[in-house]
Amino acid sequence: MTATLPPLNALRAFEAAARLESFSAAAGELFVTHGAVSKQIKQLEDWLGVPLFERSGGRVKLTEVGWRYLVQVQDGLDIIANATAQLRQPDRQRRIVINSIPTFAMFWLLPRLGEFQREHPDIELRLMTSDRDISRLDAPFDLAIRRGPGDWPGHVSKPFLEERELPLCAPSLLERLPIHTPQDLAQHTLLQADTRPTAWQRWLTLAGVPELKPAATQQFGHFYLALRAAMNGLGVVLGPLPMMQAELDAGTLVAPLQEPSVVVRGYCWITPRAATHDPTIHVLTRWLEQQASHTGLSGTATP
């Protein structure tokens, strides 16, 4: 095996330079000189027999071969780092960093995390929220939750929770302005979010009233604000099920119309490919799937 491995210091230099898109920045991260990084990468290119970077006017850019190699090198280094961390800290509580979409975290994940902690007291969960694509996150994560399926190179993902949309509102609003047909929405304020800009138009078209003009509309920057506004009686929101099922069961929200129930993109768990070897991550992904099993989840893990 040793004979087929490239120089490991050169791999570290390549990974840092490719990730930072700069030999100088890589040198600063690795506490070596710019010349040392350049020499190590040239050594790696000579060993491989292919150019990994295009060099032009002091700037560097990965070649297509370099991009493919980077993904595999990062996976390998992640596996080594993960194995080392577990070996050095075998008795410490395992921490998993979850990065979730805010609305999903607030209405679906958080109410269930207490059960997970009771079942697995040796696993500490750290929950972070973001709407960003995982490639643009500032902090590392062990498991992310995003709507999908999507294209996440270097990661494994699997759909685990389906989603469908129905108009939802507070019971007090329905008492004042009943909704028996889609046409009755013309009396109401429709609540919408920047993150789901076409949701209402899609639903109204499928309901057979694409030209319906509501009494008013109210826009929110985040979807969870639109949902909260609906709970407070400010209007009708196109709400996601089963995410809002607890609010329906509690009577905080009601669904005056049962059709059309529009199936939209569901939710996927996503984890770095190297982390799939971690039994703790497997425990969490299995738990997510079990929690969602009553909704008819589908899909298989994809790279």
For each residue, the residues with C-beta under 8 A, 3 or more apart:
1: 4 5
2: 5
3:
4: 1
5: 1 2 8
6: 10 11 44 47 48
7: 10 11 40 43 44 47
8: 5 11 12
9: 12 13 40
10: 6 7 13 14 40 41 43 44 47
11: 6 7 8 14 15 44 73 77
12: 8 9 15 16 30 77
13: 9 10 16 17 26 30 32 36 37 40 41 44
14: 10 11 17 18 40 41 44 52 69 70 73
15: 11 12 18 19 70 73 74 77
16: 12 13 19 20 25 26 29 30 37
17: 13 14 20 21 22 23 25 26 37 41 53 60
18: 14 15 21 52 53 62 66 70
19: 15 16 70 74
20: 16 17 25 26 29
21: 17 18 25 60 61 62
22: 17 25 26 60
23: 17 26 27 34 37 38 41 60
24: 27 28 34
25: 16 17 20 21 22 28 29
26: 13 16 17 20 22 23 29 30 37
27: 23 24 30 32 33 34 36 37
28: 24 25 31
29: 16 20 25 26
30: 12 13 16 26 27 37
31: 28
32: 13 27 36 37
33: 27 36 37
34: 23 24 27 37 38
35: 38 39
36: 13 27 32 33 39 40
37: 13 16 17 23 26 27 30 32 33 34 40 41
38: 23 34 35 41 42
39: 35 36 42 43
40: 7 9 10 13 14 36 37 43 44
41: 10 13 14 17 23 37 38 44 45 52 53
42: 38 39 45 46
43: 7 10 39 40 46 47
44: 6 7 10 11 13 14 40 41 47 48 52
45: 41 42 48 49 50 51 52 53
46: 42 43 49
47: 6 7 10 43 44
48: 6 44 45 52 69
49: 45 46
50: 45 63 65
51: 45 54 63 65 66
52: 14 18 41 44 45 48 62 63 65 66 69
53: 17 18 41 45 60 61 62 63 66
54: 51 60 61 62 63
55: 59 60
56: 59 61
57:
58:
59: 55 56
60: 17 21 22 23 53 54 55
61: 21 53 54 56
62: 18 21 52 53 54 66 67 70
63: 50 51 52 53 54 66 67
64: 67 68
65: 50 51 52 68 69
66: 18 51 52 53 62 63 69 70
67: 62 63 64 70 71
68: 64 65 71 72
69: 14 48 52 65 66 72 73
70: 14 15 18 19 62 66 67 73 74
71: 67 68 74 75 153 154
72: 68 69 75 76
73: 11 14 15 69 70 76 77
74: 15 19 70 71 77 78 154
75: 71 72 78 79 154 272 273 274
76: 72 73 79 80 274
77: 11 12 15 73 74 80 81
78: 74 75 81 82 272 273 274 275
79: 75 76 82 83 274 277
80: 76 77 83 84
81: 77 78 84 85 274
82: 78 79 85 86 274 275 277 278
83: 79 80 86 87
84: 80 81 87 88
85: 81 82 88 89
86: 82 83 89 90 278
87: 83 84 90
88: 84 85
89: 85 86 92
90: 86 87
91:
92: 89
93: 122 123 124
94: 122 123 124 280
95: 123 124 125 126
96: 123 124 125 126 142 143 280 281 284
97: 126 128 139 140 141 142 143
98: 109 125 126 127 128 141 142 143 144 145 284
99: 128 129 130 134 137 139 141 143 144 145
100: 104 105 109 127 128 129 130 144 145
101: 104 105 129 130 131 145 146 147 267
102: 105 106 129 130 131 222 223 224
103: 106 107 222 223 224 227 240 243
104: 100 101 107 108 109 145 243 267
105: 100 101 102 108 109 110 127 129 145
106: 102 103 109 110 224
107: 103 104 110 111 224 227 243 244 246 247
108: 104 105 111 112 161 242 243
109: 98 100 104 105 106 112 113 127 145
110: 105 106 107 113 127
111: 107 108 114 246
112: 108 109 115 116 291
113: 109 110 116 117 125 127
114: 111 117 118
115: 112 118 119
116: 112 113 119 120 123 125 284 287
117: 113 114 120 121 123 125
118: 114 115 121
119: 115 116 287
120: 116 117 123 283 287
121: 117 118
122: 93 94
123: 93 94 95 96 116 117 120 280 283 284
124: 93 94 95 96
125: 95 96 98 113 116 117 284
126: 95 96 97 98
127: 98 100 105 109 110 113
128: 97 98 99 100 139 141
129: 99 100 101 102 105
130: 99 100 101 102 137
131: 101 102 195 222
132: 136 137
133: 136 137 146
134: 99 137 141 144 146 152 155 270
135: 152
136: 132 133
137: 99 130 132 133 134 140 141 144
138:
139: 97 99 128
140: 97 137
141: 97 98 99 128 134 137 144
142: 96 97 98 271 272 275 278 281
143: 96 97 98 99 269 270 271 275 281 284 285
144: 98 99 100 134 137 141 269 270 271
145: 98 99 100 101 104 105 109 267 268 269 270
146: 101 133 134 150 267 268 270
147: 101 150 163 265 266 267 268
148: 157 159 265 266 267 268 270
149: 157 159 265 268 299 302
150: 146 147 157 268 270
151:
152: 134 135 155 157 270
153: 71
154: 71 74 75 272 273
155: 134 152 270 271 272 273 303
156: 270 271 272 273 276 301 302 303
157: 148 149 150 152 268 269 270 271 301 302
158: 268 269 285 289 299 300 301 302
159: 148 149 162 266 267 268 297 298 299
160: 266 267 268 269 285 288 289 292 297 299
161: 108 242 266 267 288 292 295 297
162: 159 263 266 295 296 297 298
163: 147 240 241 242 243 263 264 265 266 267
164: 240 241 261 262 263 264
165: 199 203 238 239 240 241 261 262 264
166: 238 239 241 255 257 258 261 262
167: 179 185 203 236 237 238 239 255 256 257
168: 227 230 236 237 238 239 244 247 248 253 254 255
169: 173 174 179 188 230 233 235 236 237 253 254 256
170: 173 174 230 231 232 233 252 253 254
171: 174 175 251 253 254
172: 175 176 233
173: 169 170 176 177 188 233 235 236
174: 169 170 171 177 178 179 254 256
175: 171 172 178
176: 172 173
177: 173 174 184 187 188
178: 174 175 184 256
179: 167 169 174 184 185 188 236 256 257
180: 184 256
181: 184 257
182: 185 204 207 208 209 212 257
183: 186 209 212
184: 177 178 179 180 181 187 188
185: 167 179 182 188 190 204 209 212 214 236
186: 183 212 213 214 215
187: 177 184 215
188: 169 173 177 179 184 185 214 215 235 236
189: 214 215 216 217 218 234 235 236
190: 185 200 214 216 217 218 235 236 237 238
191: 217 218 220 226 229 230 234 235 236 237
192: 196 197 199 200 217 218 219 220 226 237 238
193: 196 197 219 220 221 222 223 225 226
194: 197 219 220 221 222
195: 131 222 223
196: 192 193 199 223 238
197: 192 193 194
198: 201 202
199: 165 192 196 202 203 238 264
200: 190 192 203 204 238
201: 198 204 205 210
202: 198 199 205 206 262
203: 165 167 199 200 206 207 238 260 262
204: 182 185 200 201 207 209 210 212
205: 201 202 208 210
206: 202 203 260 262
207: 182 203 204 257 259 260
208: 182 205
209: 182 183 185 204 212
210: 201 204 205
211:
212: 182 183 185 186 204 209
213: 186
214: 185 186 188 189 190 217
215: 186 187 188 189
216: 189 190 235
217: 189 190 191 192 214
218: 189 190 191 192 226 229 234 235
219: 192 193 194
220: 191 192 193 194 223 225 226 229
221: 193 194 225
222: 102 103 131 193 194 195 225 226
223: 102 103 193 195 196 220 226 227
224: 102 103 106 107 227 228
225: 193 220 221 222 228 229
226: 191 192 193 218 220 222 223 229 230 237
227: 103 107 168 223 224 230 231 237 239 244
228: 224 225 231 232
229: 191 218 220 225 226 232 234 235 237
230: 168 169 170 191 226 227 233 234 235 236 237 239 253
231: 170 227 228 247 252 253
232: 170 228 229
233: 169 170 172 173 230
234: 189 191 218 229 230
235: 169 173 188 189 190 191 216 218 229 230
236: 167 168 169 173 179 185 188 189 190 191 230
237: 167 168 169 190 191 192 226 227 229 230
238: 165 166 167 168 190 192 196 199 200 203
239: 165 166 167 168 227 230 243 244 253 255
240: 103 163 164 165 243 244 264
241: 163 164 165 166 244 245 248 255 261
242: 108 161 163 245 294 295
243: 103 104 107 108 163 239 240
244: 107 168 227 239 240 241 247 248 253
245: 241 242 248 249
246: 107 111 249 250
247: 107 168 231 244 250 252 253
248: 168 241 244 245 251 252 253 254 255
249: 245 246
250: 246 247
251: 171 248 254
252: 170 231 247 248
253: 168 169 170 171 230 231 239 244 247 248
254: 168 169 170 171 174 248 251
255: 166 167 168 239 241 248 258
256: 167 169 174 178 179 180
257: 166 167 179 181 182 207
258: 166 255 261
259: 207
260: 203 206 207
261: 164 165 166 241 258
262: 164 165 166 202 203 206
263: 162 163 164
264: 163 164 165 199 240
265: 147 148 149 163
266: 147 148 159 160 161 162 163 297
267: 101 104 145 146 147 148 159 160 161 163
268: 145 146 147 148 149 150 157 158 159 160 299
269: 143 144 145 157 158 160 285 288
270: 134 143 144 145 146 148 150 152 155 156 157
271: 142 143 144 155 156 157 275 276 281 285
272: 75 78 142 154 155 156 275 276
273: 75 78 154 155 156 276 303
274: 75 76 78 79 81 82 277
275: 78 82 142 143 271 272 278 281
276: 156 271 272 273 281 282 301
277: 79 82 274
278: 82 86 142 275 281 282
279: 282 283
280: 94 96 123 283 284
281: 96 142 143 271 275 276 278 284 285
282: 276 278 279 285 286
283: 120 123 279 280 286 287
284: 96 98 116 123 125 143 280 281 287 288
285: 143 158 160 269 271 281 282 288 289
286: 282 283 289 290
287: 116 119 120 283 284 290 291
288: 160 161 269 284 285 291 292
289: 158 160 285 286 292 293 297
290: 286 287 293
291: 112 287 288
292: 160 161 288 289 295 297
293: 289 290 297
294: 242
295: 161 162 242 292
296: 162
297: 159 160 161 162 266 289 292 293
298: 159 162
299: 149 158 159 160 268 302
300: 158
301: 156 157 158 276
302: 149 156 157 158 299
303: 155 156 273
